[in-house]
Amino acid sequence: MTKTAAARPAAPEPAVRPVKAPSPSKDRRRRRLADQAHAYGFLLGGLVCFALFSWYPAIRAVVIAFQKYTPGSPPEWVGTANFTRVLSDPEFGAAWRNTLTFTLLALLIGFAVPFVLALVLNELRHAKAFFRVVVYLPVMIPPVVSALLWKWFYDPGTGLANEALGFLHLPTSNWSNGADTALVSLVVVATWATMGGTVLIYLAALQSIPGELYEAAELDGANLLQRIRHVTIPQTRFVILMLMLLQIIATMQVFTEPFVITGGGPENSTVTVLYLIYKYAFLYNDFGGACALSVMLLALLGLFSAVYLRLTRSSQEAA
């Protein structure tokens, strides 16, 4: 029995199947999906904030524009009655006229001044960082604080502007208290308060221009103005066009300066569309009229932006 058991061959061990390694393409796909999931997870907070505080109010305003709405009472559908009432308001024409005039003056003053300042800063050889901080400093001041400072500056009695003019024996002005000068005074305030960011964007665009282009222009005998016209402006054309669009949209929605400094006066000379929306909502308690005016402004800015982008794209393709 012992010999038989010893002579019996041992049972073969079961074969071990090799583990198949995952393919590199599947690993890459899995990592890419994980990265996308993390990215969308981080974006979720921003999307929720936009949905609650931007998209929902915009959609709600469009709905209320066709309703008679008073907080605390059920809304009532009135069709286009809100639009008809707003269009017949005597302040409607003045608000749009003042807004368009403000936008035009802001383009003439607030669009050229930042570009010139950026050109000057780009040519400096010393203290560049200091002057950039000085130019950007007004942007860091809260808009209401900035408007209050300028309100004191424009005061016809004890304001710094008239004090300086009187010291130089020059004629004083009513500034923001005069119907003829109030709107221009507000344009100066808005330009001073917001041009810092525009200057830095222009400065970044200027510093990206290759120096060889200026050297070639100098060899051809081009002076400073010719170099700006034939080198600087074409090389920064895209930035100029985009900032122009953003500035027009922003100035069409001017509110802080008329609200804080002039209160829409004198003689409705500084009543803007956004200030009129505020009056409808919080002074007249007419939320339907305020939303109707908001929808008009939204439609105008959307149409203008679409036409502007279409024209600029066509001109760039032609060039």
Secondary structure, DSSP 8 states (H G I E B T S, - for coil): -HHHHHHS---------------HHHHHHHHHHHHHHHHHHHHHHHHHHHIIIIIHHHHHHHHHTTEE--TTS--EE-TTHHHHHHHT-HHHHHHHHHHHHHHHHHHHHHTHHHHHHHHHHHH--S-HHHHHHHHHHHHHS-HHHHHHHHHHHT-TTT-HHHHHHHHTT-----GGGSTTTHHHHHHHHHHHHHHHHHHHHHHHHHHTS-HHHHHHHHHTT--HHHHIIIIIHHHTHHHHHHHHHHHHHHHTT--HHIIIIITT-STTTT--HHHHHHIIIIIS--HHHHHHHHHHHHHHHHHHHHHHHHHHHHHHHH-
